Amino acid sequence: MNETGRPADRADRHSDLIRDDELVTGEAVALDVRPASVILRAAGSIIDTIAYLALYLLIMLALVMTIAGDTDSALTQAISIAALVFAVLIVPVLVETLTHGRSLGKLAIGARIVRDDGGAISLRHAFIRALTGVLEIIMTLGGLAAITALLNGRSKRLGDLLAGTYSQHERVQRNKEIPRPMPEALLTWSQTVDIARLPDQLARRVAQYLRQSPHLTPLTRERLAQTLSAEVTPFVSPLPDAPAESFLIGVAAVRREREYTALLLERERLARLAPILTGLPHGFPNR
């Protein structure tokens, strides 16, 4: 029952299965995107800070060579402050806005700044991040940003919390692992089993366990298999008479095969519709 006293609908039940740090699209689909870790963010921030400070030194060197000491101290101080603001505030804002969340440091670590909903940032987001970065990165030598990122699930610094953004890691490792085949004892069971209600988040945890299980100790492997099997059981019907790990291998194999079949059917339907979608009306000239 929900707060209004009515039974919880399917969308309410599905929302309970989504983590707070997952990206959910407008169609209520949770996407598996990875936020950049604190270490990666620190490396990118160091690169960016060095680049912007080097830009400031180059600007000051060019000014010193231009004016050649003929300007009074007040004007020189004003020019140096303006050059510092330009290098550590205006340039980062322009770079992140024009590149949609990229910078030199983020290119190096393979990350991009995006909104909490996954969209590209705007001038407002970049300005809030750059203005806050002066305090938490430059003035505190990154200490405030590191503390805030360590206490946040998406490794957000203070500027990200204020702007509603986070650093998304875009480099995905190539999967070279061969999926584990269906156990022979479960071949008959796999033809009639129903796993359509298995949540995506739980299926990803099962796949992650199967990838890491060969490297686990026997006791840890059995304990994790029993725990995951107990979580998967309510979404599988009928249940096979098999060990926990074999049961998880079978569930993952069935889900993989059925999703592959669904993709093939979708491709065939699109291929049949292609002449209609791309064709011209009858008798219309192709100019």
C-alpha angles and dihedrals in degrees: 000000000000128000092277092056095252123122113269111258128222094269091054092051091047093050090058089062095055119092120230091242096052123105110239120195126214089267090060092253115145111222122208101232123156123224115218114261124245092255093052091047091050091052092049092047092051091052092047093046092050091048094050094045089049088052089052092051091049091051092049091047091052091049093049091051091047102048094035094203097303095118125086121249096254093057091045091053092048091050092049092051091048090049091050092051090048093050101043101031115019098039095049090049092051094044096051093042096049094042094042096242102335131121137162093273094045091051088053094053096035098245138129132198110239136168120265089260092053097256128130117276123245135213091276093057093046093049094051091048094047094045092049091043090064088064103036100035109026104028095040095033090242095303097119092045092050094050092048093047093050090054094049129080093223095041091249120172123213093271091055092051091052095043097041095239140118138191112260118204107224102180109099119191116238111253108233097164120113113231114245111252126237112278111249092234090061099047094101092043092052092062095065107023120121115217099150093119094055106124117239092233092055091046090054090052090052091050091049091051092050090052093050101036096090089060096049128093115257094250094048091044093053093044094051091045091053092048095049092043090056090052094047096046097080090057097049127078127211103022117221126225097244140117117276097255093046088050091054092047090052094049092049092048093049092048091048094049095046094048089049091050091049091052091050092051091049091051091051092050092050090048090053091048095045096088090051095045096046100031125100124242116273111285095003111139120240104230 
